[in-house]
Amino acid sequence: MLTKAVRLHGVRDLRLETIELPPIGDDEILAKVVTDSICMSTYKAAVLGPAHKRVPDDVAEHPTMVGHEFCGELLEVGARWQEKYAPGMKFTVQVALNLPDDPYLTPGYSFPYIGGSAEYIILPACVMEQNCLLTYRGADYFGGSLSEPMSCIVGTYHAMYHTKPLHYTHEMGIREGGRLALLGAAGPMGLGSIDYALHCDRRPGTLVVMDQDPVRLARAAAIYTVEEAARQGIRLTYLCNAGMSAEETKAELLRLSDGGFDDVIVYAPDRPLVELADRVLNQDGCLNFFSGPADTTFSASINFFDVHYSAHHVVGTSGGNTADMQESLDMMAEGRITPASMVTHIGGMPCVAETTLNQPHIPGGKKLIYTHSNLPLTAIADFAELGKTDPLFARLAKSVAAHSGLWNREAEEILLQSGR
C-alpha cells in the first residue's frame, strides 16, 4: 500500500514523501491515521536529528515517520491480534512503550512505518505487546490525538510528591487542597494543565497561572474562568509578568500564595523561570520541570540549602504512561476535561514539515493536522475572515462560534466531508 508520510532524514531534514508500506505480518496491524497534533517534541527531534535520544543513529539511511499524537481507524489485523482487535476500531497509541531492551524506542521518532504524520501506518507487535494500543470511543478523531498530550499532563501531576517529617515515604501527587503554580503556562500544555487541575480528583485549593503573553493569558482566562474554578473550590488567579522584574514577580507570587507554593510546574525551558520556581517553593515544596529543552546543556541554579533544610525537591517528567492516557480518555468521555482548548490551528499534510520546523515561531497552541487533507495551516481565529470568500471556512467559522470559539466534532465532520 502507498502512503504519504513526513519522514525524518537528519538534522532539520523533514520530507513529505510517498512510500510503499510492506504487507503486514501476523503480529502487525495496518491502520489509517485521521488526525495528528504536532508536538514541540517533534521539533526537538527534528533539530537534533540522531543526537536526540529517541532518533536512531542511522536515520539518514533508514528514515523514520514523525508525529506521535495520532488517532485513526484499524484497517487490517494480523492473525495474532484478531481476538483482541478488529477492523473499524478507532484507536490511539500511548507511544511511551518503555521497552526493556530500549526505553527510548518510540513511535513518531524511531520507527520506519509508524508515526502520526502519515496517511497509513503499520503498528508493530511491540505496541500491542506493551498494551499501548488503546480504543478511542469518542465521536470525533481529534480528541484521540489530544489524549496523548493530556496523558503527559496527567503523568506530571502524578509524579509530584511530598513527604512527612521523620518518614521516608513519598506521598505521590500534588498536595490536595494545597497551593499550585503553573509558570509559563498559557500555551497548549499549560491550558491542558489548568483543565486537569480544575477537574481532577486531587485539586489544589489555590491555583496561580503565570505567563508573559497577555493575549494567550486572556484566552486561557476566558476558557477556564475564575468563576468556574470557584465552583470547584479553587481560588484561581491569572498573572501576567510581562515587564516585571524577577524580584517583583517573586514578591507577587509569594503574595498570591500566602507565602509559598506546595507545587510548581514549569512549562517553558527558561533558566530564570526555573530559578524563580525554586525561590517560591514552600516547605516540602515540589518543582516539576515539564518543558524539555532542545539544548542538551540546559541548566539552572537550585538552592541546595533549601533542598537540605526545607525539603525542596525537583522532578521532571517526559510523557505519560498507559494508565495516564487511559485516565485522560476516561475524563474526556465523561466530559470532565475539554482538550479542544489546546488547538488553535488546523492544517493538512503539506504543511507538516514547515510547521514542525517553525514551531517556536508560530503563535498559538496546538496545530492539528488532518492527514488526508491538503488544507494549508490556518488559524481558527482567521476562519471568519476567510469565510467571506470561501464557503468551507464560512461553515467552519459558524461551527466554532457555536462552540465558544473551539474546534469541535461538527467542524471536524465539515472538514472531512469537504474533500479538502
Disulfide bonds with the S-S distance in Angstrom:
none
